[in-house]
Amino acid sequence: MERRTIGAGALSMGAVGLGCMPMNWAYSGSRQRGDESVRAVHRALDLGMTLLDTADMYGPFTNELLLGRVLKERREDAFVSTKVGLLVGEQHIVANGRPGYVKRACDASLRRLQTEVIDLYQLHRADPEVPVEETWGAMADLVQAGKVRALGMCAVGARSARRPGARLHDGTIRQLQRVQQVFPVTAVQAELSVWSTEALDALLPWCAARGVGFLAAMPLGNGFLTGTLTPGEGFEPDDVRARHPRFTAEMTAANQPIVAGLRRVARRHGPEVTPAQVALAWVLAQGSHVVPVPGAKQERWVTENAGAAELRLTPEDLTEVAELPAALGSWD
């Protein structure tokens, strides 16, 4: 697989990564797929999908434990990214950016992942009770201690104070500008897909201008852009899509023209090419510093996603995708 580099340190990884969250958190049936998910991770590494993206809150903790089963055998094959800053409570997810907590959380992640160093340590969300510079400084101390190689930040998902005309990622860019004064940002992770393009407005250009890598989260639109979901199909109560406005029966039906457009492009590239591969190839085409991180928990989906790295969309393809209807339904 083609490799891409991110950040001033030129950290290298496969052009398509593996989002590990669906393996045992947030999606229907995730908790029953441990061995199957381990096989999926091995398959990803075999195919050159070296970036394994997780977080301590996924499970919580069980996602890192699952990856640890693979990393104890294949650490040299993997680029490990995990996150800190969010805690799963009984009723709510809360932020914790206190420096002492960050350092303890890192040690715990290292134990669960069965590794001596984390390649990319990301701040999942800034704690509103702690200056982000203090949290980032604690993370920088982990780099100096040799426990972490580089730092990243996940984008804030709400428009700044809901001001009229505010762009989705204005708040994230302000945070990035502040922490860059403390320690370099190697990567930013934010949603980017055919049906969620807000990062193109300002966040992606901000990263490109500063040599910061961009990890594209949810590049398949929580599975919608694969074309495998049936309009009106329900989800189990523990599936995040069961409460998502874009996954109501009305909205999944209304957004089918997007999938139809991806299918048209796929057919031009051969009978084996899928809408999901077109969606990922579109993300890859947004810049050499962009690495899509599609979630998957089965070997067959990992294999399909990896194939997107070989798909080269033509200028006509990219124009057609850009002209697809905007997605309907609230998102943030």
C-alpha positions, 0 to 999 in steps of 0.5 A: 500500500502507498504510504503517507507521512504526517507532521514535521517529524515525517511519521509514515503510515499506510495511506488508509488507516483502521478505525478500531472503535466499532470493534467493541463500542458504539455499534450493534453487536460490537461486544461479541466480536473479539476474536473476529476483530483481532483477525481484522486487525491482523488483516489490516496490518497484512495489507499495509494499513498500519495506522490503528486508531483507538482511544481509552474511552472506547469500551471503555478500555476494552478497545485498547485491550483488544489491540494489545492482543495484536501488538504484543506480536506485531508492534513493529508493523503498526502505527499506534494512535490512541486518545486521552481526555474523555471519561465515560460516566454512568450518564454522560461523557465528561472531559478531564484534561488535568495534567496529573490525570493525563500522565496516569492515563497514558501509563494505563494505555501503554499497559493495555496496548502492551507497548512501550511507546504510543506513536500518536497521542491525541487530545480527544476533547479539551477540558473546559475547566483546564487551560488547554495549554496545561493539558498539552504541556502534560502531553508534551512531557510524555514525549520528552519522557519517551512514552509518546512520539507525537501529539495530535488533537481531535476536532471540536464538533460544534460551531463556536457558540452557535454564532451566525456564520461561524464555521464548524471548526473555528473553535478547533483552529483557535485551540490549535493555534494556542497549543502550537505555542507549547509543542508542535501538533503532528496531526488533527483528526476530524470528520471528513467524507463525501456527505460531511465536507465542512473540514474543507472550508478552513481546517484542512487548509490550516493543516496543509499550510503548516505541515500537519497531518489530517486523519479523516474520521468517519470517511464512510459516513458511519457506514451510509456511504458503503451503500450496504444500509437499507433505507428505513432499517432500524438499529439496535438501541446500543448503536449510535446511529439509532439516535442520529438524525441522518439515520432516520427512515426519512433521511436515509431515503432522502440521501440515497442519491449520494450513494447512487452517485458513488455507484455511478463513479464506481461502475466506470472503474470496474465491476469490483469497485464499490461505493465505499472505495470511491468515497475513500478515494475521494478523501485520499484525493483531498491532499497528500497529508490526508489519511482516511480512518474508516472503522471496520470490525470484519476482515472483508470490510478491511480488505475492501477499504484497503483497495481504495488506496489503489483507486485513482479517481479522474478529474471528471470523477472528482467533479461528479462527486463534488456535484452530488446533492448535499446531505440532508438531516442535522449533523452537529 
